[in-house]
Amino acid sequence: MVYADNTTGGRIIKSGIMPCEITLGEACEVGDLLGYSSGWKRALATTGVAIHAKLVAGQSGKTGDIITAYPAAVVEGVSGATAGNTIYLAESTLYGETTETAPTTTGDINAHIGLALSTTVIFLFPGFMPIYHDADHLAA
């Protein structure tokens, strides 16, 4: 089975650490990766429009809503993950989503932001990852 980040109500937060309240700059779903870019928005690895992942959305919400978010969380509801595989922030137009495939486009953010615990559960820790701005940590 191929990894799929089920973004339409399929994800739940099993546990999270250091909960914080944030005001959304755009709509999001539970388990989306969020970063700050003129407001808290869904993160994306794509060069030119990149938003570094910093938090995991603990709740769904729309622009202006105050939600709980976590710098690290166990998220259930993905499918096809391989236990032990690294989780990355998605690229292309998959805002807020995760993938087991490392970004390959030159300049895209290529940071490990999580780990697959089972076929359906991932551990995300974007709030604890260093942000690199050098060529050694971008897709080649």
Buried (B, 14 or more C-beta within 10 A) or exposed (E): EEBBBBBEEBBEBBEBEEEEEBEBBBBBBBBBBBBBBEEBBBBBBBBEEBBBBBBBBBBBBEEEEEBBBBBBBBBBBBEBBEEEBBBBBBBEEBBBBBBBEBBEBEBBBBBEBBBBBEEBBBBBBBBEBEEEEEEEEBBE
